[in-house]
Amino acid sequence: MQRARRLLATPFGSALTGGLVVTIAGLIAIEAGWIDAGDDQPEPLAQVPLIQPASSEQQEALTAGEIYRRDNDGVVYVQAQRRQQVNSPFGLLPQEQESTATGSGFVIDDEGHILTNAHVVQGASKIEVKIGDSDRPVDAKLVGSDPSTDVAVVEVDVDSDELHPLELGDPDQLRVGDPVVAIGNPYGLERTLTSGIVSALQREIQAPNGFSIDGVIQTDAAINPGNSGGPLIDGSGRVVGINSQIATSSGGSEGVGFAVPIDAAQEVADQLLDDGEVEHAYLGVSGTDVTPEIAATLDLSVKRGAMVAEALDGGPAAEAGIRGASGQATIDGESFPVGGDIIVAVDSESVGSMDEVSEAIGSHQPADRITLTIVRNRERRDVEVELGSRPQRLQDSGSSLLQP
């Protein structure tokens, strides 16, 4: 039985916000072989190509080494200095403490723009980057940051011949099992290459501000603290994601890493470059999916939809009269909200899950008016809602999400 989960927004096609975030325990924000040939000797060693991506047989298959030689000059080492006030243990006046966060990033154009994670540069008083194999730190300016997608853009003022923009790929073409590599700076070890495969698609992780990020790529390529903001690259050498988090119980890589899809990140980057900020449409509900099994168990009048567990006080949905759950039922040992409105369509387009509602909301902007078709007490009705603008931060849900 599907576990009840909170519904939140993202700006790249899944932006329904206002509920609690996913609770993936222990989330942390972030070698090819050889063979050879000879006469009487064992064949000399030569790099073996990565497995050809099943989703794009026409693309050139590259070895991990070839991808590294092609792309590593476009990867940067990010250092962000932070100053914060800390309380004295002896009851004295607060003192200022300075710390440095390190991470990764990559060049996206010849104008000096670099993509990284928002949590890497959050609260930074000074940002420096080292480009490619250069040991010379370069001052970087924060163009803009979007905690809701964990994407930030910084800018450096250097000659264009020092920049090596990476080619961006298409995450929609990825399939489970496709080869990928990560290049970054784990534990400060600059320009480290790791390789693996796409382990799963359409995962959901928690953003730094408490909302959720949907459509995330899962990989078993080793990702560790310091990899955050670096590129996840497909078997043809194209960036398909920004490495952001790992699931771990040890504090290091256990083969479960997550990357924000590059198309979503590029959309956010474009808005940051244009306006310096990103606004997300906000509905203000949390809830869970209605499946045929749940519908049969609860004797619902519809087999699919999105059950509203809570319409948050003061949010657009609550203001429009959307009602949350009035009780809980236990199904297969799990608690399930009951009595709330069931969303079955958005603007006359049927939806069968919270993800689909989220995607529909994500295609809108704040202040847009939408029509939700709901089922309440077995009766279908339309409710008009004016979408709001997402708050800066969602209340902490108790998730164990950490970020390097």
WOKAJO-V794115 format. One line per field, one symbol per residue. psi: psi as a letter, one per 30 degrees, with the letter a starting at -180 (. if undefined). A space follows every 50 residues. Layout:
# WOKAJO-V794115
psi = ???
This chain:
# WOKAJO-V794115
psi = kkkklkklllfhgiijlfalllijkgkkk.illllakadflkklkkkkll kkkffifflkklleeeeeeeffffklkkkjkkklkkkkfggakklkkklk kkalllkflgggkkkakefegkgkfkkklkkbgkfjkkkkkjelkjfffh klklklilkfffkikkkkajfffklkfkkllkkaikggjkhkkllbljel lhlklklfgfllklgkkklgkkklkffkflkkklfggkkfljkellklff fakggjlkkkkfeeeeeeeeeeeefflkkkkkehllalkkleeeeeeghl fkflajkjekjkkfleeeffgkkakfakljjhgkkkklflkjkfkjhgkk kgleeeeeeeeffllkfkkljkklkkhgkklkkkkjkakklekkkkfglg klk.
